[in-house]
Amino acid sequence: MNVSFKASFARDLQKIANANILKRIQMVIEQVEQAQDLQSVDNLKKLKIGNVYYRIRVGSYRIGLLIEDNLVTFVRCLHRKDFYRYFP
């Protein structure tokens, strides 16, 4: 799948201090890049708000995605306590 990143996603990654979580997020990004369809991505869940917003669970963090056609945009990566406040 084609992948793009928003500036907010990059800012969120810079705020994460845990190296283990950052490594797991990198693995998720690689898995999404190599995926042929949405069903092959682990821990992917469609959000009830709109038909294009998804989230991936990485420990206590959530990655917010916007999926349109064959383009996956990584929008946010926040702790679960803040994720639903700022995404979508």
Contact map, one row per residue, 1 for C-alpha under 8 A:
1110000000000000000000000000000111111000000000000000000000000000000001110000000000000000
1111000000000000000000000000000010000000000000000000000000000000000001110000000000000000
1111100000000000000000000000000110000000000000000000000000000000000000111100000000000000
0111110000000000000000000000000000000000000000000000000000000000000000111100000000000000
0011111011000000000000000000000000000000000000000000000000000000000000001110000000000000
0001111111000000000000000000000000000000000000000000000000000000000000001111000000000000
0000111111100000000000000000000000000000000000000000000000000000000000000010000000000000
0000011111110000000000000000000000000000000000000000000000000000000000000011000000000000
0000111111111000000000000000000000000000000000000000000000000000000000000111100000000000
0000111111111100000000000000000000000000000000000000000000000000000000000000000000000000
0000001111111110000000000000000000000000000000000000000000000000000000000000000000000000
0000000111111111000000000000000000000000000000000000000000000000000000000001110000000000
0000000011111111000001000000000000000000000000000000000000000000000000000000100000000000
0000000001111111100000000000000000000000000000000000000000000000000000000000000000000000
0000000000111111100000000000000000000000000000000000000000000000000000000000000000000000
0000000000011111111011000000000000000000000000000000000000000000000000000000000000000000
0000000000000111111000000000000000000000000000000000000000000000000000000000000000000000
0000000000000001111111000000000000000000000000000000000000000000000000000000000000000000
0000000000000001111111100000000000000000000000000000000000000000000000000000000000000000
0000000000000000011111110000000000000000000000000000000000000000000000000000000000000000
0000000000000001011111111000000000000000000000000000000001100000000000000000000000000000
0000000000001001011111111100000000000000000000000000000000000000000000000000000000000000
0000000000000000001111111110000000000000000000000000000000000000000000000000000000000000
0000000000000000000111111111000000000000000000000000000001000000000000000000000000000000
0000000000000000000011111111100000000000000000000000000001000000000000000000000000000000
0000000000000000000001111111110000000000000000000000000000000000000000000000000000000000
0000000000000000000000111111111000000000000000000000000000000000000000000000000000000000
0000000000000000000000011111111100000000000000000000000000000000000000000000000000000000
0000000000000000000000001111111110000000000000000000000000000000000000000000000000000000
0000000000000000000000000111111111000000000000000000000000000000000000000000000000000000
0000000000000000000000000011111111100000100000000000000000000000000000000000000000000000
1010000000000000000000000001111111100000100000000000000000000000000000000000000000000000
1110000000000000000000000000111111100000000000000000000000000000000000000000000000000000
1000000000000000000000000000011111110000000000000000000000000000000000000000000000000000
1000000000000000000000000000001111111101100000000000000000000000000000000000000000000000
1000000000000000000000000000000001111101000000000000000000000000000000000000000000000000
1000000000000000000000000000000000111111100000000000000000000000000000000000000000000000
0000000000000000000000000000000000111111100100000000000000000000000000000000000000000000
0000000000000000000000000000000000001111110000000000000000000000000000000000000000000000
0000000000000000000000000000000000111111110000000000000000000000000000000000000000000000
0000000000000000000000000000001100101111111100000000000000000000000000000000000000000000
0000000000000000000000000000000000000011111100000000000100000000000000000000000000000000
0000000000000000000000000000000000000000111110000000001110000000000000000000000000000000
0000000000000000000000000000000000000100111111000000011110000000000000000000000000000000
0000000000000000000000000000000000000000001111100000011100000000000000000000000000000000
0000000000000000000000000000000000000000000111110011111000000000000000000000000000000000
0000000000000000000000000000000000000000000011111110111000000000000000000000000000000000
0000000000000000000000000000000000000000000001111110000000000000000000000000000000000000
0000000000000000000000000000000000000000000000111110100000000000000000000000000000000001
0000000000000000000000000000000000000000000000111111100000000000000000000000000000000000
0000000000000000000000000000000000000000000001111111100000000000000000000000000000000000
0000000000000000000000000000000000000000000001000111110000000000011100000000000000000000
0000000000000000000000000000000000000000000001101111111000000001111000000000000000000001
0000000000000000000000000000000000000000000111100001111100000001111000000000000000000000
0000000000000000000000000000000000000000001111100000111110000111100000000000000000000000
0000000000000000000000000000000000000000011110000000011111000111100000000000000000000000
0000000000000000000000000000000000000000001100000000001111111110000000000000000000000000
0000000000000000000010011000000000000000000000000000000111111110000000000000000000000000
0000000000000000000010000000000000000000000000000000000011111100000000000000000000000000
0000000000000000000000000000000000000000000000000000000011111100000000000000001100000000
0000000000000000000000000000000000000000000000000000000011111110000000000000111100100000
0000000000000000000000000000000000000000000000000000001111111111000000000001111100100000
0000000000000000000000000000000000000000000000000000001111001111100000000111110000000000
0000000000000000000000000000000000000000000000000000111100000111110000000111100000000011
0000000000000000000000000000000000000000000000000000111100000011111000011111000000000000
0000000000000000000000000000000000000000000000000001110000000001111100011110000000000000
0000000000000000000000000000000000000000000000000001110000000000111111111000000000000000
0000000000000000000000000000000000000000000000000001000000000000011111110000000000000000
0000000000000000000000000000000000000000000000000000000000000000001111100000000000000000
1100000000000000000000000000000000000000000000000000000000000000001111110000000000000000
1111000000000000000000000000000000000000000000000000000000000000001111111000000000000000
1111000000000000000000000000000000000000000000000000000000000000111101111100000000000000
0011110000000000000000000000000000000000000000000000000000000000111000111110000000000000
0011110010000000000000000000000000000000000000000000000000000011110000011111000000000000
0000111110000000000000000000000000000000000000000000000000000011110000001111100000000000
0000010110010000000000000000000000000000000000000000000000000111100000000111110000100010
0000000010011000000000000000000000000000000000000000000000001111000000000011111000100000
0000000000010000000000000000000000000000000000000000000000001110000000000001111101100000
0000000000000000000000000000000000000000000000000000000000011100000000000000111111100000
0000000000000000000000000000000000000000000000000000000000011100000000000000011111110000
0000000000000000000000000000000000000000000000000000000000000000000000000000001111111000
0000000000000000000000000000000000000000000000000000000000000000000000000000011111111100
0000000000000000000000000000000000000000000000000000000000001100000000000001111111111110
0000000000000000000000000000000000000000000000000000000000000000000000000000000111111111
0000000000000000000000000000000000000000000000000000000000000000000000000000000011111110
0000000000000000000000000000000000000000000000000000000000000000000000000000000001111111
0000000000000000000000000000000000000000000000000000000000000001000000000001000000111111
0000000000000000000000000000000000000000000000001000100000000001000000000000000000010111
